[in-house]
Amino acid sequence: MRALTKSELITRIFERHPSLTSRDADMAVNEVLRAMVSALSHGVRVEVRGFGSFSLKYRAAREGRNPRTGAPVSVPAKFVPHFRAGKEIREQLNVK
């Protein structure tokens, strides 16, 4: 299974919408991603109807281990992005 890269996504949008230039498709994808990252960085949940939602989850500070040496390592508290797929995607993925 291969991953869909950002450049492949831009190419697909360009191919499906011939009225756009490839530069327009590139700018549109970049702007959507930039807006999503900006909203998340301000603590705002991002919901794309029919696709899913992005939110932040808090991970508390903890004591980890270096896998190579086994030495204890302090892992700082942080926020990590979390994606939850929408109903439509879940239903399409489980069609038999």
N, C-alpha and C positions, 0 to 999 in steps of 0.2 A: 504494500500500500504506500502510495506517495503522498506527500503533503502538497497542498495548493499554495504556491508562493504568492507574495504580493504582486510581483510583476506578471504572473500568470492570471491573477484576478483582474488586473488592469487590462490585459490583452483580451480576456473574455468579454469584459464590459465593452471595450472598443469594437469587438467583432459583432456583438449583439445590437449595438446602437451605432450604425454607420454615420448618423448625423453628427456624432461626436468625433473630435480628433483624438488621437492617442494621448495628446497632452491634456485635453479636457478630462479624459477618463482618469489619468494619473492624478490630476489636481483634485478630482472628486473623491477618489479613494483616500488620498492623503488627508484631505480636509475632514472626512468622516472619522478617520482614525485619530486625527489630532483633536477633534472635538470630544471624542470618547475618552481619550487619555486625560484631557483637561478636566472634564467633568469628574472622572474618577479621582484625580489628584486633589480635587476640592471636596471629596467625600460624597459626591452625588452619584446615586445609582443610575445606571444607563439601561434603558429597556428598549429593545427593538421588537416591536410586535410581530409575532409570527416567527421570530428567530430565537430570542432568548434575552437574558438580562445579565449585566455585569455589575458586580458590587465588590466591596472591599471586605476582607476578613482580617481580623486582628490576630496575630500570632504572638503570644507572650514570650518574654525572654526565657531561655532555657539553657541547660548545660548539654552540649553535644559531644561527640567524639570524632577525632580525626580518623577516618577509615584506614589510613595507611599506618599510622603509628599507634593508634588507640589512645592518644593523649586527650585529656578533656579540653574542650573548646567552649568558650562562652558565645552563645548565639544571641544577638540582641533582639529585642522586640521589633516587630515590623508589621506592616500591612501588606497583604498579598491580594492580587485580583482573583475573583471567583466568578465563574461562568455557570449559569444555569440555563439549560436548553429549554426552549418554549415547547408548548404542547404539540404544535404542528410538526416540529422537527422530530420530537420523540415518536410521534405516530408514524411519520414517513420512514424512520429508521427501523421500525418494528413491523412493517408490512410484510406479510408472508405470501 
